[in-house]
């Protein structure tokens, strides 16, 4: 089933600042850029300054001579979002990636970290410690001493295997709802919140080959909508010039 997440009417001041830096390239952003953007989204300059100071203290932003840049954690998130927004369609020869955990006795934190890393690579867990996906993405296998990686061709119907690994119907329904939400809201802060939810949803797209996607798969429409929203920010010059 699709999740029943409801987009907030607007993001917090800190989430607004981080969403802008994450979603609108290029960076860095000067204090004046962020102040102007905050005013457009209804956030007082003093509140923006507090939000930025706390983000820097927590490592989510770092200050340089040129302005504010993303910290390491959010840089990785931005790269993941950018990957989600790009069209990942590549040729597929029917083989699947497999990553199998071969070391036991790890802590709960270590197991959770590895699960997050494999999920970020769009692998799905077939059973505990066994992760797989169609081998249609051009990239190196994950490197981790607790893993062994393989390429395999399942004897099971690949569409049945795909349906077992991902709730594609639920993902598509939620994607359609997010498209409708972004298209229907006009208030700037609400649009930013809707766009943030949309790109987060895109980051969970399994990036399947066309042969394994259901009809009317909304990922391309989601990518187009998010690119258009990024263009909207740049056209309005929210971050670089006074509106």
Secondary structure, 3 states (H helix, E strand, C coil): CCCCCCCCCCCCHHHHHHHHHHHCCCCCECHHHHHHHHHHCCCCHHHHHHHHHHHHHCCCEEEECCEEEECHHHHHHHHHHHHHHCCCCCCCCCCEEEEEECCCCCCHHHHHHHHHHHHHCCCEEEECCEEEEECCCCCCCCCCCCEEEEEECCCCCHHHHHHHHCCHHHHHHHHHHHHHHHHHCCCHHHHHHHHHHHHHHHCCCCCCCHHHCCCCCCHHHHHHHHHHHHHHHHHCCCCCCCC
